[in-house]
């Protein structure tokens, strides 16, 4: 088979007795050039669109199977046997479909478009695991339990969801890429290879089922597409369309065996080796041929003999390499090894699926087959290591291993064959008639795909004597059903290619060349096609050319003279690589199929499962997967209890679901907006994340569907409790909907489980390879910086609840490192303090807090610990003690500069503040209701409309300042009339301006007369901030409330600049803690300013209003003197001015040394009093550093 990837191409074996057929005259496939492909003709549908029909048939089967499973779950009298047959059929069909994609389509696509195919191959593994879980359930002892039926329906629904989403993604991404990157001829070639990679016995089931699953118009379109895909050989087309039409087409044909003799026309120039002087009936020919073996089943010995002979030749070749030390022919050696490995694997599959079940249901050699596959894989890996190491390899060591592995494999297989010959063959000879034995042998051959049979038959027949070969063909003809006349004719012709030119075994067995008779009977108008009269090459309608592995150089083909007139498949031989070897073994559905962690699973990239103890920053993001899995398990398990649930359980389940939905959405958005673009920015990782983005869209749709169904379920529950009439109907509807929700929860669990597993297998290792620790830190910072305070409050307890204490510490260390320039630690401490106090007040809600919250808080707070004297302490201090405390605070390196300045200011003014606090407890007790307190009256933002507030904010309350115990509408009102500033975060009390009652600060008035009056639309419990007009959010990294919709919506927090910036400013010039400074124009502190701030190109900041005023007369930054914008127009005007201006004679030859403020380069410019142009960047934003009065004007 001619496929584009080395390691996944058809067998090309040379030497050692392995014969490979030459390309036949017709039906060749076109060559695919790895550099690119043309687009298909607009007049013709692309051949790859035939996969849409495959998908439609699979969807139809999945839907019907799911409906049957639901009916089985809701009706206890329904039997499971019909379902079992459908499950087995679907599994077999879909497994081979996936295997053909892994072997043909995905490797070809990977040559043209990198980083797409592997994801879909991983999805095939995940779907295989779902099938395994489903059949484990079917084989379990749960069938008598009541929950079994609902669990089976749920698993079927999960399977349907997973496969449907996979096919939808292929239709959205893979098929358009195939159409875009491959020419029409290349697409036809890939589809033909796809069909030839499906085992023959499956094709006989697959195509009739496919034909019956589509409409008549679609069936006709599919036939038309196949006509363009199948090489223009009547025999090949007859085989495919016979399969597609099924048994109905056979009835329309005449009985060739009885009514038509195999009459060959004579050749003009002499007799053909294929011709026979007397035509004979097939029955008489078959009965007259005697087998040299005692029983037909003994032909298995031929396979054993040929395999062992090939292994002996491989071992001898390994020893020759050891003696010569020459690795130049290692690729040929590897191809031979891959060929015999594939033969052994399919031979094992035939035994497992055909021979052993017929002989003895309990007979199994699964362990031996798995060991053989493992040894072949180790051998292949050793050869690849030798090829990769090249000159760096140790010849003696590798040669020794090579010979050792070859001998070991030969020993294992020899022992295995001896055991089979002693245990299996005697039972088959004893219990089966010769007819049954022939049928088993023919079925075993049909386990292989066409592209392998084309190579295996001449290889096998070439190792037999003439009598053995005739017997082999005799038994094959006798066993083949009438519907397979074209197929067995093809097999016979391929088998004859392993014999010398002058010998036609088919003629000797049947009396005439069956291929020639078949062509004549079907009206072939071309010249006689036989070795005595070689045919002229006929042009194809698609102009297909001879292919050599789709342009892959260095392949070795043994040209064999044609000895029978049958066409080839039009594909050169190939070898199986890691990907297809892996998928082949899965066809047996045995316990030896590789798991997700096996080496075979790591196709082409060598990715291994990740050690979670590596401690990389990006690991923090993947820790969320652990929490997601826990909640998915909860939804899956608890959804089974919805049938018997009460209102409390429904409320709890709905709340848990919505928590998972919200947090998973935040996680997915972070991946789509930050993580995936970072991966795509690496040149070698283009397209690696597109499939996962499609997953997120599909998963969001699943969450929406579950949410809708849960809402309907709650409505039905309320209806069942409130309405007595039609109660039975309501309960039945409730039960059906609960079963549906259970299936949907199973689907979302399976889907997300597979999604995050693929991310860990494919994407997680890429960060270690392509991103430094600093880059990972930055990514983590960007992700956290788009996460709002409310989300963090829900996310942190949710994540840490499933982590060990060590994992929690590592995660928080990573977060603190990423947010080291911010106020995140301060916010975290305040939040945990609030959580702890809430937990003490309401022990029943303690599970909402982070596990080990108090211990973690103590550990975090210890780094920020400093002396914080209270008013009583300050009262007792003398001047020297007070100054000592001020110096202690000033020298403390752990304090944030802003915090340090705040403490020093309060300590220096503490005498005055303390003087205002005479008898504070008595005052507080005397004015508990606010009577007599300064400001104990309502204030209005609009007195006419009686709208409460002040000139700064609209709100319904006043705050009691902790510093002076006076009531003010806001901190600005306090600061305007006081000689000290108000710490709003220290506020503990407020006064409702409706009832004038002083009460603990909160979002609503607690007085019954106000009936829960809201103090403002927005309330922040950290900042004690109220706003009834604007959209506000709290940034946990600034630890301040800011105007906007929120982090990740219209703002993000830059961890380097430590400021909230517009979402459009993701790509900006960072300056560490750039806003923790004063505005260079008005000198207000920018970080806490409520006015809009503008970022300059140089990285500095100033108020937007200040910028507008300043830019009227200046164009350079007042801090670094760089240009504040694009000044090209202005500089062009200066160029014109300078060109028109004439300097006095005494200044014309003078030059000045300048420094450019924009490019920071030094240079020289002609003398001028104002303007000096930089010779490097053309800017006039320069300064004079030296005047040279001597230098003459020069270049």
MONOR-V737558 format. One record per run of one state. SS is the DSSP state (~ for helix, > for strand, _ for the rest). FROM is the first residue (numbers start at 1). LEN is the number of residues. If there is no record, write none. Layout:
ss = {SS:SS}
from = {FROM:FROM}
len = {LEN:LEN}
This chain:
ss = {_:>:_:~:_:~:_:~:_:~:_:~:_:~:_:>:~:_:~:_:~:_:~:_:~:_:>:_:>:_:~:_:~:_:~:_:~:_:~:_:~:_:~:_:>:~:_:~:_:~:_:~:_:~:_:>:_:>:_:>:_:~:_:~:_:~:_:~:_:~:_:~:_:~:_:~:_:~:_:~:_:~:_:~:_:~:_:~:_:~:_:~:_:~:_:~:_:~:_:>:_:>:_:>:_:>:_:>:_:~:_:~:_:>:_:>:_:>:_:~:_:>:_:>:_:>:_:>:_:>:_:>:_:>:_:>:~:_:>:_:>:_:>:_:>:~:_:>:_:>:_:~:_:~:_:>:_:>:_:>:_}
from = {1:10:11:47:75:81:113:117:140:141:145:147:182:184:197:199:200:213:216:230:234:246:247:253:256:260:267:268:270:271:282:289:296:325:330:360:366:393:395:424:425:432:434:446:449:450:463:466:480:482:497:505:511:514:522:530:531:533:534:574:575:578:587:599:602:612:615:619:645:647:681:683:686:690:723:727:771:773:786:789:801:805:819:824:842:843:849:853:863:871:877:879:892:897:909:910:916:920:927:940:943:947:950:954:955:957:961:967:969:971:978:984:987:989:993:998:1001:1004:1005:1008:1011:1014:1015:1018:1021:1025:1028:1032:1036:1040:1044:1047:1048:1051:1055:1059:1063:1066:1078:1079:1085:1086:1093:1096:1101:1104:1111:1116:1117:1123:1124:1128:1141:1145:1148:1151:1157:1162:1167:1182:1189}
len = {9:1:36:28:6:32:4:23:1:4:2:35:2:13:2:1:13:3:14:4:12:1:6:3:4:7:1:2:1:11:7:7:29:5:30:6:27:2:29:1:7:2:12:3:1:13:3:14:2:15:8:6:3:8:8:1:2:1:40:1:3:9:12:3:10:3:4:26:2:34:2:3:4:33:4:44:2:13:3:12:4:14:5:18:1:6:4:10:8:6:2:13:5:12:1:6:4:7:13:3:4:3:4:1:2:4:6:2:2:7:6:3:2:4:5:3:3:1:3:3:3:1:3:3:4:3:4:4:4:4:3:1:3:4:4:4:3:12:1:6:1:7:3:5:3:7:5:1:6:1:4:13:4:3:3:6:5:5:15:7:7}
